[in-house]
Amino acid sequence: MKTKKEHYGFFTALSMIIGIVIGSGIFFKSPLILTKTGGSVGYGVAAFCILALSIVFGCLTLSELSVRTAKSGGAVGYFEDFISPRIAAGFGWFQTLVYLPALTAVVAWVAGVYTCLVFAGQPRSLGMQVFIGTGWVVLLFAVNIISVKLGGYLQNATMVIKLIPLLLIAAGGLIWGASHGGPPPAPAVVQPVAGLGWMAALPAIAFSFDGWIVSVVITNEVKVARKNIPLALTIAPLVILAVYILYFVGMSAMLGPQNIVAMGNASVSEAVSGILGAANGRGIGAAVNVLVLCAVLGVVNGLILGMLRMPQALASKNMLPRSGLISRVHPSINLSPLSCAICFVLTAAWMLIHYWTQSAGILAANDVSEIAIVFSYVCFAVLYVRVIVLWRRGEIKSLFKGLVSPVLATVGSAVILAGGVAANPVYTPVFFVICLSVCAMGYLYFRRVSFRR
């Protein structure tokens, strides 16, 4: 008998996954992807395919864990149920202190970039972009704290908006080809890459696909989950891959890789102007920047919507200091005020870190969120190995689901790790040590708390 919480069908699950994953990354990471691939569209498409396949097998693998637990919290719940509560606490600390606030800060900065493009017609300074991005963070935190429903409505409204610029540019580039708007005055010189150097594009593409891990959280709410979840988790990444490749190839065909690198974030509106002609397309191109801004704000809102509940969820498991206070939910907002405050302070701190790394050129064209995402894939590999163990014990009968899928997912994580090191061989290991240190603090704290019981 189905429980009342099993209210999502296959198509709803599919649309939720696609809506969660498609976001801001594809718009502002395309110039970086072309830079890392030496201007090669073919290498870029290959990197997209590698990442998508890694996600497909990762989704299929983690779905085997999701249908075997009723624990909430997504990956944290899987670590708690299938690895150990202490390691779950370590991973939870990483997600709360590093991953979610760093990702939110970077995407909010992108919102600042597109705000400048919409209202000033140019990117402006890094300081102004970060300042405006911080303003969006304050506003969206207030929206989600004041009204949980309003934050949800905003999330639903931005889901459809995300697809409009992607499909418009994909169609224009593939049907009409080169832009009639003319190239920029000084196209960028993109250095060709040697050997497997193009794999340095993988962290940027991982950013564009990030969010898929959230999709497995809905497993317990999907009808016939054992059938519908693996099917949805297979089809959704392939649909997203098709949309991304069409956009990437269409944009490249229209403007040319060197021009895209030179124009950066302004390339989206320039492409639309090229579709409609330079004279008639400028106004529409500016309108598309508004749509992209809305899409980016939708991602920021979604990240904040989920992040606000993370310290509260960890505190409910006694995984944080002062858990009794943090876990207290205010009846009028259905959230923990202290959890909200922690998330805001952490996001503001990571906004400052992002400003410092970008202004000092420490990470070159990359950012802190990419390294955090790569570290997440390394952590997921622990869960993939656990699925193999369950298969060897006979708890998972399918050879494909219990062995082939997790092995390929683990290989995918290793490839993404290699790409992360290739993208920034100096600071990626340093940042990994920081992430591991945060995990260790969470592990040691929960172990101490466990000993006291």
HELIX and SHEET records of a PDB file:
HELIX    1   1 PHE A   10  VAL A   21  1                                  12    
HELIX    2   2 GLY A   25  LYS A   36  1                                  12    
HELIX    3   3 VAL A   41  SER A   66  1                                  26    
HELIX    4   4 ALA A   75  TYR A   78  1                                   4    
HELIX    5   5 PHE A   79  ILE A   83  3                                   5    
HELIX    6   6 PRO A   85  PHE A   94  1                                  10    
HELIX    7   7 GLN A   95  TYR A   99  3                                   5    
HELIX    8   8 LEU A  100  ALA A  120  1                                  21    
HELIX    9   9 LEU A  126  ILE A  146  1                                  21    
HELIX   10  10 VAL A  148  TRP A  176  1                                  29    
HELIX   11  11 GLY A  197  ALA A  201  5                                   5    
HELIX   12  12 LEU A  202  PHE A  209  1                                   8    
HELIX   13  13 TRP A  212  SER A  215  1                                   4    
HELIX   14  14 VAL A  216  GLU A  221  5                                   6    
HELIX   15  15 ALA A  225  LEU A  255  1                                  31    
HELIX   16  16 PRO A  257  MET A  263  1                                   7    
HELIX   17  17 GLY A  264  ALA A  266  5                                   3    
HELIX   18  18 SER A  267  LEU A  276  1                                  10    
HELIX   19  19 ALA A  278  MET A  307  1                                  30    
HELIX   20  20 MET A  310  SER A  316  1                                   7    
HELIX   21  21 SER A  323  ILE A  326  1                                   4    
HELIX   22  22 PRO A  337  SER A  359  1                                  23    
HELIX   23  23 VAL A  368  ARG A  392  1                                  25    
HELIX   24  24 LEU A  399  LEU A  399  1                                   1    
HELIX   25  25 PHE A  400  VAL A  404  3                                   5    
HELIX   26  26 SER A  405  ALA A  423  1                                  19    
HELIX   27  27 TYR A  427  ARG A  452  1                                  26    
END                                                                             
